[in-house]
Amino acid sequence: MAQVKKLDLALQGGGAHGAYSWGVLDRLLADERIEIEGISGTSAGAMNGVVMADALTRGDNQTARQALHDFWQAVSRAGMASPIRRSPMDVLTGNWSLDNSPGFIALDLLTRVASPYQLNPLNINPLRDIVASHIDFERVRQCQQLKLFVAATNVRTGKQRVFRREEMSVDAVMASACLPFMFQAVEIDGEAYWDGGYMGNPALFPLMEECTARDILLVQINPIVRQEIPTSASAIMNRLNEITFNSALIKEIRMISLLKNAFEEEGIGNGYQQALFHRISGEQALEELSVSSKANSEWPFLCHLFDQGQAAAERWLNEHFDAIGDHSTLDIEAVYLHE
């Protein structure tokens, strides 16, 4: 029987692009050689994590795979009623982005001149209803098979808040996914929270401090590098969005690298010094997609992203399974620290 190896997963947020991470999760859950000990997730990454935790309390890995499928299918069904859809020309040409969608353009313009407190005073959020109906948070809090960490940004202090599995709720998940131009801040225990991507996309330190697995697999769905300089207004906004939602991750990785080197020089062994890093990057699969495609919940698009993520996980396992527990396959300095 093949050796079972432990992994921790760090799942970035990215709206509909989270379906790429769903594909990665599906492939890892199908592999009997892999045990996922902990997940740190933001926004869509947090949703993937809580769906998986809920399912594991009532079944096995196959149950979790089916639950993830059902969740993303429900997201797609809810989106069918939305006016934010691809234009006929984009459908004909196979363009998944929504840059030419009249509904998306109208909403984008509205959010530049009015806040969600004015545009949506009743604070209606269909995604919240989907999360609440598909996930039993009492089961999530009792899950013993998976450690869970969800990041959100405190509006008042600007600091990161990480919710552990034991305190998980629909509010915590929605706080992690709360884009401030789209939704009112989520209040929890008297504090207001926005999307966790601003301060941790995702947070890595809980995995090193509170999990026993040495290996952390980062599933990155926000491109780090783009070779072309953006010149159009939409392209500039797209790139700013990507830089913003990667900045906290890059800063945390820089600090981890400094700590690892310092502990190594002092001969101190701890979770930071011993951590091994790996990455599955969606850059190649997602680089042709604009930020607007994160709002595209069409089922064929989600399935396309799922297939891309599943294939990427298959390639990673074929190339790097033997490295798990032995050495890092991610060159942190080359990818994140050097120009």
Buried (B, 14 or more C-beta within 10 A) or exposed (E): EEEEBBBBBBBBBBBBBBBBBBBBBBBBBBBEEBBBBBBBBBBBBBBBBBBBBBBBBEEEBEBBBEBBBEBBEBBBEBBEEBEBBBBEEBEEEEBBBBBBBEBBBEBBEBBEEEEBEEBBEEEEBEBBEBBBEBBBBEBBBEBEBBBBBBBBBBBEEEEBBBBBBEBBBBBBBBBBBBBBBBBBBBEBEEBBBBBBBBBBBBBBBBBBEBBEBBBBBBBBBBBBEBEEEEEEEBBEBBBEBBBEBBBBBBEBBBEBBEBBEEBEEEEEEEBBBEBBBBBBBBBEBBBEBBBBBBBBBBBEBBBBBBBBBBBBBBEBBEEBBEBBBEEBBBEBEEBBEEE
